[in-house]
Amino acid sequence: MRTAFIGGGVMGEAMLARALVAGVMTPADVCVAEPLEDRRAYLAATHGVAVTADGAEAAASAELVVLAVKPQQVAAVLETLAGTLDAKQTALSIVAGVPLKALVEGLKHPHVVRVMPNTPARIGAGISVWTAAPAVSAEGRAAAAALLGALGREWYVDDESYLDMATALSGSGPAYVFAFIEALVEAGVGLGMPREMALALATETVAGSGRLARESGEDPAALRVSVTSPGGTTAAALAALERGGFAATIRNAVAAAHRRAIELGGNR
């Protein structure tokens, strides 16, 4: 699958690297457009792909054109690519806060896929929520699904509004989890535990619990109850979390992220 990456930053490189590992594409299939000369040299040396500073040049022969730039850079990219893509090309955007309508209008091209990935994609453990404009062909959708599948799990939705919800839950979610890990580590250190040990215990507990929740098929509430003995240590901890408004705080955080995602999209 001939692919152009417009932007070779952290997420763009993560997508490229995982796609190469999964065999979705080969280095010979890829051209990366990246404005920074040092970054271009790094990408070429590390991944063996073609590089250029010109987005239109990178996209010219690609079947899939991945827009992997920062939101503040997207206007310039859309201007560069406007009217240059043909009906056999699919554009796939991971740019946060830019809705399909703005992408289609900016590119002057109806074959657009919008994706909300998350950072665990860097290790093939992400989840990407995506949608497609009506004009995107079956081949374009299959190409998008193949690329996103290399990043972890992919979840297609017809209703684009779910992407703002996904931004709040899974897109920003890793930051919530990292904040929880930070708090666990500091709690362990506060008890007198060496930091290295506290970090290992916290990260493995979070990773293992997530895997158990995913693979057991049990409701998370049932899993929580199964490790909570009446009058025991876990019950004492959960009571403290409840007094501190743990669940309400999480709901408020996700709601705040959702509101901001809608605001950002409305500004486009």
C-alpha positions in Angstrom: 0.0 0.0 0.0 1.7 3.2 -1.2 1.4 5.6 1.7 2.4 9.2 2.3 2.8 10.5 5.9 2.4 14.3 6.1 4.3 14.9 9.3 7.0 12.7 10.8 6.6 13.5 14.4 6.0 11.1 17.3 2.6 9.8 16.2 3.4 9.8 12.5 6.6 7.8 13.2 4.7 5.5 15.5 2.2 4.7 12.9 4.9 4.2 10.3 7.0 1.9 12.5 4.0 -0.3 13.5 2.8 -0.5 9.9 6.2 -1.7 8.8 6.4 -4.2 11.6 3.0 -5.6 10.7 3.8 -5.8 7.0 1.0 -3.4 6.1 3.5 -1.6 3.9 7.2 -1.8 3.0 9.8 1.0 3.2 9.7 1.2 -0.6 5.9 2.1 -0.4 6.4 5.1 1.9 7.3 8.7 1.6 7.3 11.0 4.6 6.9 14.8 4.2 8.7 16.5 7.1 9.8 20.1 7.3 12.8 19.6 9.6 15.9 18.4 7.8 17.4 16.6 10.8 14.1 14.7 11.3 14.0 13.8 7.6 17.5 12.3 7.9 16.6 10.4 11.0 13.4 8.9 9.4 15.2 7.9 6.3 18.1 6.3 8.2 15.9 4.5 10.8 13.1 3.2 8.6 14.6 3.2 5.1 11.7 5.3 3.7 11.8 8.2 1.2 11.6 11.7 2.6 10.8 15.1 1.3 10.0 18.6 2.6 7.1 18.9 0.2 3.8 17.5 1.2 2.3 17.5 -2.3 5.3 15.6 -3.6 4.9 12.9 -0.9 1.2 12.6 -1.6 1.4 12.5 -5.4 1.7 8.7 -5.9 0.2 7.6 -2.6 -3.0 5.5 -2.2 -3.3 6.5 1.4 -2.3 10.0 2.6 -1.9 10.2 6.4 -2.2 13.7 7.9 -0.1 13.5 11.1 0.6 17.1 12.0 -0.2 19.3 14.9 -3.6 21.1 14.9 -1.8 24.5 14.4 -0.1 23.1 11.3 -3.1 21.6 9.6 -4.3 24.8 7.8 -1.0 25.1 5.9 -1.1 21.4 5.1 -4.7 21.5 3.7 -3.7 24.6 1.6 -0.8 22.7 0.2 -2.8 19.6 -0.7 -6.0 21.3 -1.7 -7.2 20.0 -5.1 -4.2 17.7 -5.6 -5.7 14.4 -4.6 -7.7 12.2 -7.0 -10.6 9.8 -6.5 -8.3 6.8 -6.0 -6.6 8.4 -3.0 -7.8 8.3 0.6 -6.8 10.9 3.1 -6.6 9.8 6.7 -6.3 12.4 9.4 -5.2 11.9 13.0 -5.3 15.7 13.7 -7.2 16.3 16.9 -10.2 18.6 16.8 -10.6 18.9 13.0 -13.9 17.4 11.8 -14.6 15.6 8.5 -16.4 18.7 7.1 -13.3 20.9 7.5 -11.0 18.3 6.1 -13.1 17.6 3.1 -13.5 21.3 2.4 -9.9 22.1 3.0 -8.6 19.3 0.8 -11.3 19.8 -1.8 -11.5 16.0 -1.7 -14.4 13.9 -0.4 -12.4 10.7 0.3 -11.4 11.4 3.9 -11.1 9.3 7.0 -10.9 10.8 10.5 -9.2 8.9 13.4 -8.7 9.4 17.1 -5.8 7.2 18.0 -4.0 7.1 21.4 -0.4 7.0 22.5 -0.2 3.3 23.3 -0.2 2.9 19.5 3.5 3.5 19.8 3.9 -0.1 21.1 1.0 -1.6 19.1 -1.3 -1.5 22.1 -3.5 1.5 21.2 -7.1 1.8 20.3 -8.2 4.0 17.4 -11.7 5.2 16.9 -12.5 6.2 13.3 -15.1 7.3 10.8 -15.2 7.9 7.1 -16.9 10.4 4.8 -19.6 8.8 2.6 -17.5 9.0 -0.5 -14.7 6.8 0.9 -14.5 3.5 -1.1 -14.5 0.0 0.3 -10.8 -0.1 -0.7 -10.1 3.1 1.2 -11.8 1.9 4.3 -9.9 -1.4 4.1 -6.6 0.5 3.8 -7.5 2.6 6.9 -8.5 -0.4 8.9 -5.3 -2.3 8.0 -3.1 0.6 9.1 -5.0 1.2 12.3 -5.1 -2.5 13.1 -1.3 -2.4 13.1 -1.5 0.1 16.0 -3.6 -2.1 18.2 -7.4 -2.3 18.1 -9.6 -0.2 15.7 -13.2 0.7 16.2 -15.3 2.1 13.4 -18.3 4.4 14.0 -20.8 5.9 11.5 -21.6 8.8 13.8 -18.7 11.3 13.9 -19.8 12.7 17.2 -18.4 9.6 18.9 -14.9 10.8 18.0 -15.3 13.7 20.4 -16.3 11.3 23.0 -13.4 9.0 22.2 -11.1 12.0 22.4 -12.2 12.5 26.0 -12.1 8.8 26.9 -9.4 7.0 25.0 -7.5 9.8 23.4 -6.8 11.7 26.6 -7.3 8.5 28.7 -3.6 7.5 28.8 -2.9 10.8 30.6 -5.4 9.9 33.3 -3.9 6.4 33.7 -0.4 7.9 33.9 -1.6 10.4 36.6 -3.0 7.4 38.5 0.3 5.6 38.2 2.1 8.7 39.4 -0.2 8.9 42.4 0.3 5.2 43.2 4.1 5.5 43.0 4.1 8.6 45.3 1.9 6.7 47.8 4.3 3.8 47.8 7.3 6.1 48.3 5.4 7.8 51.1 5.1 4.5 52.8 8.8 4.0 52.6 9.1 1.9 49.5 12.0 2.5 47.1 10.8 4.5 44.0 12.0 1.8 41.6 10.0 -0.8 43.4 6.9 1.4 43.7 7.0 2.2 40.0 7.3 -1.5 39.0 4.4 -2.5 41.3 2.2 0.4 40.0 2.8 -0.2 36.3 2.5 -3.9 36.5 -0.7 -3.6 38.6 -2.3 -1.3 36.1 -1.2 -3.3 33.0 -2.3 -6.6 34.5 -5.6 -5.2 35.7 -6.3 -3.8 32.3 -5.5 -7.1 30.7 -7.7 -9.0 33.1 -10.6 -6.6 32.5 -10.2 -7.1 28.7 -9.7 -10.9 28.6 -11.9 -12.1 31.4 -15.1 -10.9 29.9 -16.3 -9.9 33.4 -17.8 -6.5 34.2 -15.2 -4.3 35.9 -17.6 -3.8 38.9 -17.6 -7.6 39.4 -13.8 -7.7 39.2 -13.6 -5.0 41.8 -16.0 -6.8 44.1 -14.1 -10.0 43.7 -10.9 -8.5 45.2 -12.7 -6.6 48.0 -13.1 -8.5 51.2 -15.5 -6.9 53.7 -13.6 -5.1 56.4 -10.3 -5.7 54.6 -7.5 -3.5 53.2 -9.1 -3.1 49.8 -12.4 -2.1 51.3 -10.7 0.5 53.4 -8.9 1.9 50.4 -12.1 2.0 48.2 -14.0 3.8 51.0 -11.3 6.4 51.1 -11.5 6.8 47.3 -15.3 7.2 47.5 -15.0 9.8 50.3 -12.6 11.7 48.0 -15.0 11.7 45.1 -12.9 9.4 42.9 -15.6 8.3 40.5 -17.2 11.8 40.2 -13.8 13.3 39.6 -13.2 10.9 36.7 -16.6 11.7 35.2 -15.9 15.4 35.5 -12.5 15.1 33.9 -13.9 13.1 30.9 -16.8 15.6 30.6 -14.3 18.5 30.6 -12.2 16.9 27.9 -15.4 16.2 25.8 -16.5 19.8 26.1 -13.1 21.0 25.0 -13.1 18.6 22.0 -16.4 20.0 20.8 -15.1 23.6 21.3 -12.0 22.8 19.2 -14.1 21.2 16.5 -16.5 24.1 16.4 -13.6 26.6 15.9 -12.7 25.0 12.6 
